[in-house]
Amino acid sequence: MSSQSEAEDEPSDLPYDIDEVMAAKRDNPGMFVSAWEADENDIDSWSKAQIRADPLKRFIVAAEKGEVNTINEMVVRANKNIPGSPHPTLDELLSATDKDGYTALHRAAYGGHLQAVKVSDLSCIILQITRK
């Protein structure tokens, strides 16, 4: 066991003192916002009617919420690839983004929805194979 105190174990060459950082955060809360936290608000800007009317938005929101059944249904429908169908293709679903460029896969992963990530990931693999 070492006889060094905890203060001696702490790095002394940090550019800022923790008290300075905490004071800056308290005085300027807007400067300490996660970019992802700000981006999360994008989905809330879509109305329920917009989400119902736009399958790409519906796919992104389903992934964000971990709605695996909805994702599966939309992927199956997209894989049918019926000419003239109003349903998006698998490529369109997987590449759809919100205004910040995040896909359904990004949203599912950030939300911790492993099953939704697996479905999206499997769909990407299927798409790559069918393109060859």
NUTITOR-144119 format. One line per field, with one value per atom (N, C-alpha, C): residue number from 1; residue in three letters; chain; x, y, z. Coordinates in steps of 0.1 Angstrom, whole numbers, plus 5000, padded with zeros to 4 digits. Example, Ala and Ser with C-alpha at 12.3 -4.5 7.8 and 13.67 -1.06 7.14 Angstrom:
// NUTITOR-144119
num	c(1  1  1  2  2  2)
residuo	c(Ala  Ala  Ala  Ser  Ser  Ser)
cadena	c(A  A  A  A  A  A)
x	c(5132  5123  5132  5128  5137  5129)
y	c(4943  4955  4967  4978  4989  5000)
z	c(5078  5078  5078  5071  5071  5079)
// end
This chain:
// NUTITOR-144119
num	c(1  1  1  2  2  2  3  3  3  4  4  4  5  5  5  6  6  6  7  7  7  8  8  8  9  9  9  10  10  10  11  11  11  12  12  12  13  13  13  14  14  14  15  15  15  16  16  16  17  17  17  18  18  18  19  19  19  20  20  20  21  21  21  22  22  22  23  23  23  24  24  24  25  25  25  26  26  26  27  27  27  28  28  28  29  29  29  30  30  30  31  31  31  32  32  32  33  33  33  34  34  34  35  35  35  36  36  36  37  37  37  38  38  38  39  39  39  40  40  40  41  41  41  42  42  42  43  43  43  44  44  44  45  45  45  46  46  46  47  47  47  48  48  48  49  49  49  50  50  50  51  51  51  52  52  52  53  53  53  54  54  54  55  55  55  56  56  56  57  57  57  58  58  58  59  59  59  60  60  60  61  61  61  62  62  62  63  63  63  64  64  64  65  65  65  66  66  66  67  67  67  68  68  68  69  69  69  70  70  70  71  71  71  72  72  72  73  73  73  74  74  74  75  75  75  76  76  76  77  77  77  78  78  78  79  79  79  80  80  80  81  81  81  82  82  82  83  83  83  84  84  84  85  85  85  86  86  86  87  87  87  88  88  88  89  89  89  90  90  90  91  91  91  92  92  92  93  93  93  94  94  94  95  95  95  96  96  96  97  97  97  98  98  98  99  99  99  100  100  100  101  101  101  102  102  102  103  103  103  104  104  104  105  105  105  106  106  106  107  107  107  108  108  108  109  109  109  110  110  110  111  111  111  112  112  112  113  113  113  114  114  114  115  115  115  116  116  116  117  117  117  118  118  118  119  119  119  120  120  120  121  121  121  122  122  122  123  123  123  124  124  124  125  125  125  126  126  126  127  127  127  128  128  128  129  129  129  130  130  130  131  131  131  132  132  132)
residuo	c(Met  Met  Met  Ser  Ser  Ser  Ser  Ser  Ser  Gln  Gln  Gln  Ser  Ser  Ser  Glu  Glu  Glu  Ala  Ala  Ala  Glu  Glu  Glu  Asp  Asp  Asp  Glu  Glu  Glu  Pro  Pro  Pro  Ser  Ser  Ser  Asp  Asp  Asp  Leu  Leu  Leu  Pro  Pro  Pro  Tyr  Tyr  Tyr  Asp  Asp  Asp  Ile  Ile  Ile  Asp  Asp  Asp  Glu  Glu  Glu  Val  Val  Val  Met  Met  Met  Ala  Ala  Ala  Ala  Ala  Ala  Lys  Lys  Lys  Arg  Arg  Arg  Asp  Asp  Asp  Asn  Asn  Asn  Pro  Pro  Pro  Gly  Gly  Gly  Met  Met  Met  Phe  Phe  Phe  Val  Val  Val  Ser  Ser  Ser  Ala  Ala  Ala  Trp  Trp  Trp  Glu  Glu  Glu  Ala  Ala  Ala  Asp  Asp  Asp  Glu  Glu  Glu  Asn  Asn  Asn  Asp  Asp  Asp  Ile  Ile  Ile  Asp  Asp  Asp  Ser  Ser  Ser  Trp  Trp  Trp  Ser  Ser  Ser  Lys  Lys  Lys  Ala  Ala  Ala  Gln  Gln  Gln  Ile  Ile  Ile  Arg  Arg  Arg  Ala  Ala  Ala  Asp  Asp  Asp  Pro  Pro  Pro  Leu  Leu  Leu  Lys  Lys  Lys  Arg  Arg  Arg  Phe  Phe  Phe  Ile  Ile  Ile  Val  Val  Val  Ala  Ala  Ala  Ala  Ala  Ala  Glu  Glu  Glu  Lys  Lys  Lys  Gly  Gly  Gly  Glu  Glu  Glu  Val  Val  Val  Asn  Asn  Asn  Thr  Thr  Thr  Ile  Ile  Ile  Asn  Asn  Asn  Glu  Glu  Glu  Met  Met  Met  Val  Val  Val  Val  Val  Val  Arg  Arg  Arg  Ala  Ala  Ala  Asn  Asn  Asn  Lys  Lys  Lys  Asn  Asn  Asn  Ile  Ile  Ile  Pro  Pro  Pro  Gly  Gly  Gly  Ser  Ser  Ser  Pro  Pro  Pro  His  His  His  Pro  Pro  Pro  Thr  Thr  Thr  Leu  Leu  Leu  Asp  Asp  Asp  Glu  Glu  Glu  Leu  Leu  Leu  Leu  Leu  Leu  Ser  Ser  Ser  Ala  Ala  Ala  Thr  Thr  Thr  Asp  Asp  Asp  Lys  Lys  Lys  Asp  Asp  Asp  Gly  Gly  Gly  Tyr  Tyr  Tyr  Thr  Thr  Thr  Ala  Ala  Ala  Leu  Leu  Leu  His  His  His  Arg  Arg  Arg  Ala  Ala  Ala  Ala  Ala  Ala  Tyr  Tyr  Tyr  Gly  Gly  Gly  Gly  Gly  Gly  His  His  His  Leu  Leu  Leu  Gln  Gln  Gln  Ala  Ala  Ala  Val  Val  Val  Lys  Lys  Lys  Val  Val  Val  Ser  Ser  Ser  Asp  Asp  Asp  Leu  Leu  Leu  Ser  Ser  Ser  Cys  Cys  Cys  Ile  Ile  Ile  Ile  Ile  Ile  Leu  Leu  Leu  Gln  Gln  Gln  Ile  Ile  Ile  Thr  Thr  Thr  Arg  Arg  Arg  Lys  Lys  Lys)
cadena	c(A  A  A  A  A  A  A  A  A  A  A  A  A  A  A  A  A  A  A  A  A  A  A  A  A  A  A  A  A  A  A  A  A  A  A  A  A  A  A  A  A  A  A  A  A  A  A  A  A  A  A  A  A  A  A  A  A  A  A  A  A  A  A  A  A  A  A  A  A  A  A  A  A  A  A  A  A  A  A  A  A  A  A  A  A  A  A  A  A  A  A  A  A  A  A  A  A  A  A  A  A  A  A  A  A  A  A  A  A  A  A  A  A  A  A  A  A  A  A  A  A  A  A  A  A  A  A  A  A  A  A  A  A  A  A  A  A  A  A  A  A  A  A  A  A  A  A  A  A  A  A  A  A  A  A  A  A  A  A  A  A  A  A  A  A  A  A  A  A  A  A  A  A  A  A  A  A  A  A  A  A  A  A  A  A  A  A  A  A  A  A  A  A  A  A  A  A  A  A  A  A  A  A  A  A  A  A  A  A  A  A  A  A  A  A  A  A  A  A  A  A  A  A  A  A  A  A  A  A  A  A  A  A  A  A  A  A  A  A  A  A  A  A  A  A  A  A  A  A  A  A  A  A  A  A  A  A  A  A  A  A  A  A  A  A  A  A  A  A  A  A  A  A  A  A  A  A  A  A  A  A  A  A  A  A  A  A  A  A  A  A  A  A  A  A  A  A  A  A  A  A  A  A  A  A  A  A  A  A  A  A  A  A  A  A  A  A  A  A  A  A  A  A  A  A  A  A  A  A  A  A  A  A  A  A  A  A  A  A  A  A  A  A  A  A  A  A  A  A  A  A  A  A  A  A  A  A  A  A  A  A  A  A  A  A  A  A  A  A  A  A  A  A  A  A  A  A  A  A  A  A  A  A  A  A  A  A  A  A  A  A  A  A  A  A  A)
x	c(5008  5000  5009  5005  5012  5008  5018  5015  5012  5010  5007  4993  4990  4976  4969  4956  4948  4951  4954  4958  4971  4980  4992  4990  4979  4976  4969  4963  4956  4966  4964  4973  4973  4984  4985  4986  4988  4990  4977  4966  4953  4952  4947  4946  4936  4926  4916  4914  4910  4906  4892  4888  4874  4864  4868  4859  4857  4867  4865  4856  4857  4848  4834  4832  4818  4812  4820  4815  4811  4820  4816  4804  4802  4790  4778  4779  4768  4764  4774  4772  4768  4771  4769  4763  4751  4746  4744  4742  4740  4753  4764  4777  4780  4773  4776  4764  4759  4748  4754  4750  4754  4748  4755  4750  4739  4741  4731  4718  4719  4707  4699  4706  4699  4693  4699  4694  4682  4681  4670  4657  4657  4645  4639  4647  4642  4629  4629  4618  4606  4607  4596  4590  4597  4592  4583  4583  4574  4560  4550  4537  4533  4523  4518  4513  4506  4501  4512  4523  4535  4541  4542  4548  4539  4526  4517  4517  4519  4518  4532  4543  4556  4562  4563  4569  4583  4591  4605  4606  4597  4597  4592  4582  4576  4587  4596  4606  4617  4620  4630  4624  4612  4606  4604  4600  4599  4612  4623  4636  4640  4637  4640  4633  4621  4612  4614  4622  4624  4612  4604  4592  4596  4601  4606  4596  4583  4573  4570  4570  4568  4579  4591  4603  4603  4600  4599  4589  4577  4567  4571  4577  4582  4593  4602  4613  4607  4598  4591  4584  4577  4570  4580  4591  4601  4608  4610  4616  4608  4595  4586  4589  4593  4597  4587  4574  4564  4564  4566  4566  4554  4556  4544  4539  4545  4540  4543  4534  4537  4547  4551  4560  4574  4583  4597  4604  4615  4623  4632  4638  4647  4658  4664  4674  4669  4657  4652  4650  4645  4642  4655  4665  4678  4686  4684  4692  4685  4672  4664  4671  4671  4677  4668  4670  4663  4671  4667  4674  4688  4693  4707  4715  4709  4716  4716  4709  4708  4698  4703  4694  4686  4677  4670  4680  4690  4700  4707  4710  4716  4707  4694  4684  4682  4681  4679  4691  4703  4715  4716  4713  4714  4703  4692  4681  4683  4694  4697  4687  4681  4672  4679  4685  4693  4686  4674  4666  4664  4661  4659  4672  4683  4696  4698  4696  4698  4690  4677  4668  4674  4677  4683  4696  4704  4717  4715  4706  4704  4698  4690  4684  4695  4705  4716  4724  4726  4733  4725  4712  4704  4705  4705  4705  4719  4730  4743  4744  4738  4738  4730  4718  4710  4716  4724  4730  4741  4747  4758  4753)
y	c(4988  5000  5012  5022  5034  5044  5052  5062  5075  5076  5089  5092  5105  5109  5110  5111  5111  5124  5135  5147  5145  5137  5134  5125  5117  5108  5115  5126  5134  5141  5141  5148  5163  5169  5183  5192  5186  5194  5196  5194  5196  5211  5214  5228  5237  5230  5238  5231  5239  5234  5230  5219  5215  5225  5233  5244  5254  5257  5267  5261  5248  5242  5242  5239  5238  5252  5262  5276  5281  5277  5281  5274  5261  5254  5260  5264  5270  5284  5292  5305  5305  5295  5294  5280  5277  5263  5260  5270  5267  5263  5265  5262  5247  5240  5227  5217  5219  5210  5200  5188  5177  5180  5179  5180  5170  5158  5147  5151  5156  5160  5170  5180  5190  5183  5173  5167  5158  5153  5145  5152  5165  5173  5174  5170  5170  5162  5150  5141  5147  5153  5159  5170  5175  5186  5181  5167  5161  5159  5163  5160  5146  5141  5127  5126  5136  5135  5134  5141  5140  5126  5121  5108  5097  5098  5089  5090  5102  5104  5101  5101  5099  5086  5075  5063  5064  5073  5074  5080  5090  5095  5085  5077  5066  5056  5053  5043  5048  5061  5067  5067  5071  5072  5058  5048  5035  5030  5033  5029  5036  5049  5057  5051  5046  5041  5026  5020  5005  4997  5002  4995  4985  4973  4963  4958  4956  4950  4960  4973  4983  4983  4982  4982  4969  4957  4945  4946  4951  4952  4961  4972  4981  4975  4968  4961  4951  4943  4932  4939  4949  4956  4962  4967  4973  4962  4951  4940  4934  4936  4931  4939  4952  4960  4960  4962  4962  4975  4974  4986  4994  5007  5016  5017  5010  5009  5022  5027  5039  5037  5025  5022  5024  5029  5031  5018  5018  5007  5005  4994  4991  5001  5004  5014  5028  5032  5045  5045  5034  5033  5034  5026  5026  5039  5046  5058  5071  5069  5081  5087  5101  5108  5119  5123  5135  5147  5159  5171  5172  5164  5165  5153  5145  5135  5121  5120  5107  5098  5085  5075  5068  5059  5051  5042  5037  5029  5038  5050  5059  5061  5063  5066  5054  5042  5029  5027  5029  5026  5036  5049  5059  5056  5051  5048  5035  5028  5015  5004  5005  4994  4984  4974  4964  4957  4952  4945  4953  4966  4975  4977  4977  4978  4966  4954  4942  4941  4945  4944  4954  4966  4975  4970  4965  4960  4948  4939  4927  4932  4942  4948  4954  4960  4966  4955  4944  4932  4927  4925  4920  4929  4942  4952  4951  4950  4948  4936  4925  4912  4914  4920  4921  4931  4940  4949  4942  4931  4924  4916)
z	c(5000  5000  5000  4993  4992  5003  5007  5017  5012  4998  4992  4995  4996  4999  4985  4986  4974  4965  4972  4964  4956  4961  4954  4942  4942  4932  4920  4922  4912  4903  4890  4880  4883  4884  4887  4875  4863  4851  4843  4849  4842  4838  4826  4822  4830  4836  4844  4857  4867  4880  4879  4885  4885  4890  4899  4904  4894  4886  4875  4864  4861  4851  4856  4869  4874  4875  4878  4878  4864  4854  4841  4836  4840  4836  4842  4855  4862  4856  4852  4847  4832  4825  4810  4807  4811  4809  4794  4786  4772  4765  4771  4765  4768  4776  4780  4777  4764  4760  4750  4752  4742  4729  4718  4705  4702  4707  4705  4713  4725  4733  4725  4719  4711  4699  4693  4681  4684  4696  4700  4698  4699  4698  4684  4674  4660  4659  4664  4662  4668  4680  4686  4677  4668  4659  4648  4646  4636  4643  4637  4643  4641  4648  4646  4632  4627  4613  4603  4605  4596  4597  4608  4610  4603  4605  4599  4584  4578  4564  4557  4564  4558  4563  4555  4560  4564  4559  4562  4577  4580  4593  4603  4599  4607  4610  4601  4603  4613  4611  4621  4635  4636  4649  4655  4647  4652  4658  4651  4655  4668  4669  4681  4693  4691  4702  4704  4696  4697  4693  4684  4680  4669  4673  4664  4655  4659  4650  4639  4642  4631  4621  4627  4618  4609  4615  4607  4596  4600  4590  4578  4581  4571  4562  4568  4561  4552  4557  4548  4537  4539  4528  4518  4523  4514  4506  4512  4505  4493  4494  4483  4471  4472  4461  4450  4452  4442  4434  4421  4412  4414  4415  4417  4431  4440  4454  4461  4469  4477  4488  4491  4501  4497  4506  4502  4500  4493  4491  4504  4505  4517  4517  4506  4505  4510  4506  4511  4526  4531  4546  4553  4549  4556  4555  4544  4542  4546  4550  4554  4567  4567  4578  4583  4595  4601  4596  4600  4594  4598  4608  4612  4606  4598  4591  4599  4609  4617  4611  4609  4603  4614  4610  4620  4628  4622  4629  4640  4637  4647  4659  4656  4666  4675  4668  4676  4685  4680  4688  4700  4697  4708  4719  4714  4724  4732  4728  4735  4731  4719  4714  4706  4712  4706  4695  4698  4688  4675  4677  4666  4658  4665  4658  4650  4656  4649  4636  4637  4625  4615  4618  4609  4603  4612  4607  4597  4601  4592  4578  4579  4567  4558  4564  4557  4550  4557  4551  4539  4541  4530  4518  4520  4510  4502  4510  4503  4495  4500  4492  4479  4480  4468  4458  4462  4453  4444  4449  4442  4431)
// end
